[in-house]
Amino acid sequence: MDAILKIKLNNELATKIFAQKLAKCAADIKKSVVIYLSGEIGSGKTTLARGFIQYFGFNKVKSPTYSLLENYKNELINIVHIDCYRLNSPIELDYIGIREYLTNNTIQLIEWAEIGINKISQADLIIKLSDNDNQKGRIIEIIFCSKLGEKFKKYL
């Protein structure tokens, strides 16, 4: 698979709008999906995750940087937002009970996935956020990694 789509986002609002469009795709597809969020510190990963989660009616969305994991569940959806940045080893994910959260009908948003490799699910989508070469805004590169991930292409 591994098809790529690039999108320029001019500001934080554009990032939130993109995140909500992505969330609508996930809601319409109605399957478990794994999304890796990749980029340097401050590139907008948590902003994107926050906009995605807020689409489903969760107003208070915390960064999982210190807790490593935040779970958002209601009658419509189950979202697990994981931040692997502070891990010393992927095995630490076992200590926080990662497998309990990785169930069917769960959307997983995973920051710094490369640190948690072999303990987290394979990605359906990888979203890489980067600076726009000293210009305003960000560049988002979306890699569609599975058949399920490919379904997002027609929405974006």
Secondary structure, DSSP 8 states (H G I E B T S, - for coil): --EEEEEEE-SHHHHHHHHHHHHHHHHHHTS-EEEEEE-STTSSHHHHHHHHHHHTT-------TTTSEEEEE-SS-EEEEEE-TT-SSTTHHHHTTHHHH--TT-EEEEETGGGSTTTS---SEEEEEEEETTEEEEEEEEEE-SHHHHHTTTT-
